[in-house]
Amino acid sequence: MSAVRLVFDQIASAFANGSPAVSSEASQGRPLHPFSIVDIDQGMNKMAILMQGASRVPTQRAVELASEWLWLTFDRANKLGGWSRPHISSTESGEVVFEWWRNHRNLTLYFSDDGAEYIDVWGPDMDHEMLAGPLTNWSFSNAWLRLQS
Amino acid sequence: MVPTIVDNAEDLYRSIRADSDDYSYQNGKLVFSSSAFDDRDMRPSVDRTSMRADPADSRIAPTDGIAKVLTADVRNSCKIPIIKNGTPVGEHAVDAIHRPIENDPIETDNLAHCQIECNPVIASGSRFKKLKAALANLANKHGFIVPPSKTAAP
């Protein structure tokens, strides 16, 4: 794993979404990448399309939560480096799913009526090659850095 | 038909909808989404190869593609002892169980039908999310063995 160090953001509101806002140390003090509204627009459009589908229709709450996190992941990932638009899908349980892949790693975020979760995957062993838990700014930042490593 | 044990050496075929969110191309490389193994009952359906001469026969819709995972890999994706009072009393395990469909009022007959199931039965969505992630990870090793198509084969 790379030796990137997480530090607390000076400009972001502390404990947004129940966890401290952090960046990689190297990214602080640098201007953000040019803001690209296109990725957000395409993500929002994709979720709107999912809601019009005939099957695997996500719930309203799941889409609302996913929409909030689309902005948050964009912001976090831009600060930490390596942003790319997530692959967005939905499940039989009405969840919205964001996924990213890099080399042998995968990061999956689930949004449902019950909240948001993440799964960080680096192999098929469910108990030794995956980390999972509630999605917060902190857990996303750590998982994102592992994805980039 | 009497169900039989699925051999470790058998492949398991999963039908993947064409032009769906079940897969994508990242920098030109095919990757399967966890959603490719989603299932309402948390027991994804697959077909066993010993009863399928042609993998294309596992397609649910004529334009579907076929992904595969190895039975041995599926079984190795989870082997955690269940300890109670310091004593092993069982094992969390994943298995491919032969569940032939025959004379079902709703579903078409499929003697090759299997389900990927967990023991103990999955009760939490979180555990099922990990199972889907494991299966997608395994399927990524092989890619499509029958590619999806725009139009149905003649």
Interface residues (C-beta under 8 A of the other chain):
Chain A: L50 R56 H87 I88 S89 S90 T91 E92 S93 V97 E99 W101 N106 T108 Y110 S112 E117 I119 V121 G123 P124 D125 M126 D127 M130 A132
Chain B: D21 D22 S24 Q26 V31 S33 S34 S35 D38 D39 R40 D73 N76 S77 C78 I80 H92 V94 G125 S126 R127 K129 K130 L131 A133 A134 L135 A136 N137 L138
